[in-house]
């Protein structure tokens, strides 16, 4: 079971830290996201301590899970943040994050977002195109500021992951093509209102092999040497994120192995190292708690219809992603059978798991594991379904960190036409 130190069975009941999940369901209802504070802190410490005194900054990728309590927890641990929108910057600042530890990635930064980031005093813009670089120079000039920039270079390295989350191939929309990067750096150096400060790449997400990281790092270091030979001052190397987690039988590298491989690549170079983990920090620190509404038996398949759906957890429908599904109480009598675990949304693609061997009764609680990343942050209100509550467990205590949405929330911004 993923992250067994934080999620474990005691006398056949599934717990998060020292709190039984059935108690959380009784108090906060379902569907509900449940996170372990201990697991979050431990995951961050693994990355941070792995650098062993080397100048570095761990920038949590906010898109993985942007709850204010999680951002505040990481900020308190000294984390930086990798953002991809003005909205994420707003969240980081509201959660007490240090803007001087924020890097702004993303291919479509708007001028208003650039202005907000400049006003906040962020560490760096990860610029993804020559057109963006020119707009940023103009926006910074209008604001009488200098924008610190790193160019996100697309190294054309196969991350060997799902095509939707692969970002480092030349056919992907991300980054500046490797063969054009040197010329764009020269252009950046000539612009009045930007200052080159870093070199950046990111090749994808849910990577379970070190080889693509090492290959990309090697290509970036070759480019670094050429840039420095031209007299460019590069202060930091942003080597991206994307380290995977175990959802079923994957065996991704440990954080310390990943960091050691990057540091060995960089070797004696003086630059500060930035990394941008997201999934690896939060993925296995959370689960989605759901209740069986109905059991439906047909001649061809057996369905467990639960109260969580694709609007709560999009990954299975979007990526055909696997999440372990566990009974909250495993003392059920009767034989297990393969169930299609599905939600109430009116889509055939609304499923959480196929052919899961479970012994179930109506009203049972299930835990969909490893949903701390890209669960709540990708959720929606499809079928006019309120988004789930979120709860943080800290030892024996539970904290509601996001209220369940009400119907009033869902319609608050809408207006009827005049009579």
C-alpha positions in Angstrom: 0.0 0.0 0.0 1.3 3.5 -0.9 2.8 5.5 1.9 2.1 2.8 4.5 3.7 5.0 7.3 0.8 7.5 7.0 -2.0 5.2 5.8 -2.3 1.9 7.5 -4.7 -0.7 8.8 -5.2 -1.1 12.6 -7.5 -3.9 13.6 -8.9 -4.1 10.0 -9.7 -0.3 10.0 -7.8 2.0 7.6 -6.2 5.0 9.4 -4.6 8.2 8.3 -1.9 8.8 10.9 -3.8 8.2 14.2 -7.3 8.9 12.9 -9.6 6.2 11.5 -11.0 7.2 8.1 -14.6 6.2 9.0 -14.5 8.9 11.7 -13.4 11.5 9.0 -16.3 10.3 6.8 -18.8 10.6 9.7 -17.6 14.1 10.6 -16.9 15.7 7.2 -18.9 13.5 4.7 -17.9 12.0 1.4 -16.4 12.4 -1.1 -13.5 13.9 0.8 -9.8 14.4 0.2 -7.7 13.4 3.2 -4.0 14.4 3.6 -1.3 13.4 6.0 0.7 16.3 7.3 3.5 13.9 8.4 3.7 12.5 4.9 3.9 16.0 3.3 6.7 17.1 5.6 8.6 13.9 5.2 8.5 14.1 1.4 9.8 17.7 1.4 12.6 16.8 3.9 13.7 14.0 1.6 14.4 16.4 -1.2 15.8 19.2 0.9 18.3 17.1 2.9 19.4 15.2 -0.2 21.4 18.2 -1.4 23.7 17.9 1.7 24.7 21.6 1.9 24.8 22.3 -1.8 23.2 25.7 -2.7 19.7 24.7 -3.9 16.1 25.6 -3.8 13.2 23.1 -3.8 10.3 24.8 -5.7 7.0 23.0 -5.1 5.0 22.7 -8.3 1.8 24.4 -7.1 -0.4 22.9 -9.9 -0.1 19.5 -8.2 -2.2 20.7 -5.3 -2.8 24.3 -4.5 -4.7 24.2 -1.2 -3.6 27.1 1.0 -2.9 24.9 4.0 -0.5 22.7 1.9 1.3 25.8 0.5 1.5 27.2 4.0 3.0 24.0 5.3 5.7 24.0 2.6 6.4 27.7 3.0 7.1 27.1 6.7 9.5 24.4 5.7 11.5 26.8 3.5 10.1 25.8 0.2 10.1 27.8 -3.0 7.2 27.5 -5.5 6.9 26.8 -9.2 3.8 28.6 -10.5 2.1 28.6 -13.9 -0.5 31.3 -13.4 -1.3 34.6 -11.7 -3.9 32.7 -9.7 -1.2 30.4 -8.3 0.9 33.4 -7.4 -2.1 34.8 -5.5 -2.4 31.5 -3.6 1.3 31.4 -2.7 1.3 34.9 -1.4 -1.9 34.3 0.6 -0.4 31.2 2.1 2.7 33.1 3.3 5.1 32.0 0.6 8.2 34.1 -0.1 7.9 35.7 -3.6 11.6 35.8 -3.7 11.5 32.0 -4.0 8.9 31.8 -6.8 9.6 30.8 -10.4 6.9 31.5 -13.0 6.6 28.9 -15.7 4.0 28.3 -18.4 3.7 28.9 -22.1 0.9 31.6 -22.0 1.7 34.2 -19.4 -0.5 37.2 -19.9 0.8 40.8 -19.5 -1.3 41.3 -16.4 0.1 38.2 -14.8 3.6 39.4 -15.6 2.8 42.8 -13.9 1.6 41.0 -10.8 4.7 38.9 -10.6 7.0 41.8 -11.1 5.2 43.8 -8.4 5.5 40.9 -6.0 9.2 40.6 -6.7 9.5 36.9 -7.8 12.8 35.2 -8.2 12.5 34.4 -11.9 10.4 34.1 -15.0 10.9 30.8 -16.9 10.4 32.2 -20.4 9.1 29.7 -22.9 9.3 31.6 -26.3 11.0 34.5 -28.0 7.6 36.2 -28.3 7.0 35.9 -24.5 10.5 37.3 -23.9 9.7 40.4 -25.9 6.4 41.0 -24.2 8.0 40.6 -20.8 10.7 43.1 -21.7 8.0 45.6 -22.7 5.9 45.0 -19.6 8.9 45.3 -17.3 9.9 48.5 -19.0 6.4 50.0 -18.6 6.6 49.1 -14.9 10.2 50.6 -14.6 11.4 47.2 -13.4 13.9 44.6 -14.5 12.6 41.0 -14.9 15.0 38.2 -14.0 14.6 35.5 -16.6 15.6 31.9 -17.3 14.8 30.4 -20.7 13.0 27.1 -20.6 14.9 25.0 -23.1 13.2 22.0 -24.8 16.0 19.4 -24.9 14.1 16.9 -27.1 14.5 14.1 -24.6 11.9 11.3 -24.4 10.7 11.2 -20.8 9.0 7.8 -21.4 5.8 8.8 -19.8 2.2 9.3 -20.8 2.1 11.5 -23.9 -0.2 14.1 -22.3 2.4 14.8 -19.5 5.5 14.6 -21.7 6.9 18.1 -22.1 10.5 17.8 -23.4 10.1 16.5 -26.9 10.5 18.9 -29.9 6.8 18.3 -30.9 5.6 19.5 -27.5 4.4 23.1 -26.9 6.8 23.7 -24.1 10.1 25.6 -24.1 12.4 27.0 -26.7 13.8 24.5 -29.2 17.3 23.4 -28.1 18.9 24.5 -31.4 17.5 28.0 -31.0 18.2 28.5 -27.4 21.6 30.1 -27.7 20.4 32.8 -30.1 17.4 33.6 -27.8 19.8 34.0 -24.9 21.9 36.4 -26.9 18.7 38.3 -27.7 17.7 38.3 -24.0 21.1 39.7 -23.0 20.5 42.7 -25.4 17.1 43.6 -23.9 17.1 46.5 -21.5 14.4 45.4 -19.0 15.3 41.7 -18.6 18.3 40.2 -16.9 19.4 36.6 -17.7 19.8 34.7 -14.4 19.1 31.0 -15.1 18.9 28.1 -17.5 15.8 25.9 -17.2 14.4 22.6 -18.6 11.5 20.3 -17.7 10.9 17.1 -19.6 7.6 15.7 -18.1 5.8 14.2 -15.2 5.6 10.8 -13.5 9.1 9.8 -14.6 10.2 6.5 -13.1 13.7 6.3 -14.7 16.7 8.5 -14.0 18.1 8.2 -17.5 16.0 10.9 -19.1 16.8 13.3 -16.3 20.5 12.7 -16.7 20.3 13.0 -20.5 18.5 16.3 -20.3 20.9 17.6 -17.6 23.9 16.7 -19.8 22.4 18.6 -22.7 21.7 21.6 -20.5 25.3 21.7 -19.2 26.7 21.6 -22.7 24.5 24.6 -23.5 25.6 26.3 -20.2 29.3 26.0 -21.3 28.5 27.7 -24.6 26.5 30.5 -22.9 29.3 31.2 -20.5 31.8 31.2 -23.3 29.7 34.1 -24.8 30.0 35.9 -21.5 26.5 35.3 -20.2 26.2 35.1 -16.4 24.0 32.1 -15.4 23.4 32.1 -11.7 21.1 29.0 -11.4 20.3 25.8 -13.1 16.6 24.9 -12.9 16.5 21.2 -13.8 12.7 20.8 -13.5 10.7 18.2 -11.7 8.6 15.3 -12.8 9.9 12.6 -10.5 7.2 9.9 -10.3 5.5 8.0 -7.5 4.3 4.5 -7.0 0.6 4.1 -7.9 0.7 0.3 -8.2 3.9 -1.5 -9.1 6.1 1.3 -10.3 9.5 1.7 -8.7 10.6 5.3 -9.2 14.0 6.5 -7.8 14.0 7.8 -4.3 14.3 11.5 -3.9 17.9 11.2 -2.7 18.8 9.1 -5.7 17.3 11.6 -8.1 19.1 14.6 -6.4 22.4 12.6 -6.3 22.2 12.0 -10.0 21.5 15.6 -10.8 24.3 16.8 -8.5 26.7 14.3 -10.0 25.9 15.7 -13.4 26.3 19.3 -12.4 29.5 18.3 -10.5 31.8 21.2 -9.6 29.8 24.0 -11.4 29.1 26.9 -9.1 25.4 27.5 -10.1 22.6 27.1 -7.6 20.4 24.1 -8.4 16.6 24.5 -8.5 14.2 21.6 -8.8 10.4 21.7 -9.2 8.8 18.5 -7.6 5.1 18.4 -7.4 3.6 14.9 -7.5 6.5 13.5 -5.6 5.8 15.8 -2.7 2.0 15.4 -2.4 0.9 12.4 -4.5 1.2 9.6 -1.9 0.3 12.0 1.0 -3.4 12.1 0.1 -6.4 9.8 -0.6 -10.0 10.3 -1.8 -12.6 8.9 0.6 -15.8 7.8 -1.0 -18.9 5.8 -0.1 -20.7 3.0 -2.1 -24.1 4.3 -3.0 -25.3 1.2 -4.9 -24.1 -2.2 -6.1 -25.4 -3.0 -9.6 -25.1 -6.6 -10.9 -25.5 -7.3 -14.6 -24.9 -10.4 -16.7 -21.7 -8.9 -18.0 -20.2 -6.8 -15.2 -20.7 -5.8 -11.5 -20.6 -2.1 -10.7 -19.9 -0.4 -7.5 -21.5 3.1 -7.9 -19.8 5.5 -5.5 -20.4 9.1 -4.6 -17.0 10.3 -6.0 -16.8 10.8 -9.7 -14.6 12.0 -12.6 -15.3 15.6 -11.6 -13.6 14.8 -8.2 -10.8 12.7 -9.7 -10.1 13.3 -13.4 -6.9 11.2 -13.8 -8.5 7.8 -14.5 -10.8 9.3 -17.2 -8.1 11.6 -18.7 -5.1 9.3 -18.6 -6.6 5.9 -17.9 -4.6 6.3 -14.7 -4.5 3.6 -12.1 -5.2 4.3 -8.4 -5.3 1.6 -5.8 -8.7 1.3 -4.2 -8.9 0.0 -0.6 -11.8 -0.8 1.7 -11.9 1.4 4.8 -13.0 -1.7 6.8 -11.6 -5.0 5.6 -13.5 -7.4 7.8 -16.2 -7.9 5.3 -17.7 -11.4 5.1 -18.5 -12.9 1.7 -16.3 -13.4 -1.3 -14.6 -10.7 -3.3 -15.6 -10.1 -6.9 -14.3 -7.9 -9.6 -16.1 -4.5 -9.6 -16.1 -1.6 -11.9 -15.8 1.3 -9.5 -17.7 4.1 -11.1 -19.3 7.5 -10.2 -22.7 9.1 -10.8 -21.6 11.4 -13.6 -23.4 10.9 -16.9 -20.3 9.7 -18.9 -19.2 6.2 -19.6 -15.7 7.5 -18.9 -16.7 8.2 -15.3 -14.7 5.5 -13.6 -12.2 5.4 -10.7 -11.1 1.8 -11.3 -11.7 -1.3 -13.5 -12.0 -4.9 -12.3 -11.1 -4.3 -8.7 -11.4 -7.3 -6.5 -13.5 -6.2 -3.5 -16.1 -7.6 -1.1 -18.7 -4.9 -0.9 -22.0 -3.9 0.6 -24.1 -0.8 0.0 -22.9 2.0 2.2 -19.3 0.8 2.5 -16.4 3.3 2.5 -13.5 3.1 0.0 -10.2 4.9 -0.1 -8.8 5.8 -3.5 -5.1 6.0 -2.8 -2.3 8.3 -4.1 -4.6 11.2 -5.0 -2.8 14.0 -3.3 -1.5 15.2 -6.7 -3.8 16.3 -9.5 -6.9 15.2 -7.6 -8.5 18.3 -6.1 -6.5 20.7 -8.3 -8.0 19.2 -11.5 -11.5 18.8 -10.0 -14.6 20.5 -11.6 -18.3 21.1 -11.1 -19.4 19.0 -14.0 -23.0 17.8 -13.6 -23.4 20.7 -11.1 -21.6 18.7 -8.5 -20.0 20.6 -5.5 -16.4 20.0 -5.1 -15.3 17.8 -2.2 -14.1 18.8 1.3 -10.4 18.6 2.1 -9.1 17.5 5.5 -5.6 17.5 6.9 -4.7 15.0 9.5 -2.0 15.9 12.0 -1.4 13.0 14.4 -4.6 12.6 16.3 -6.1 15.8 15.0 -8.2 16.6 11.9 -8.4 20.0 10.3 -10.9 21.0 7.7 -8.8 22.9 5.1 -11.5 23.4 2.5 -15.2 23.3 3.1 -17.4 21.3 0.8 -18.9 23.6 -1.8 -22.6 24.4 -1.5 -25.1 24.9 -4.3 -24.9 28.6 -3.4 -21.2 28.6 -4.2 -21.9 27.0 -7.6 -24.4 29.6 -8.7 -23.1 32.7 -6.9 -21.6 34.4 -9.9 -24.4 33.7 -12.3 -27.2 36.1 -13.4 -30.6 35.7 -14.8 -31.5 37.6 -18.0 -33.6 40.7 -17.4 -37.4 40.1 -17.6 
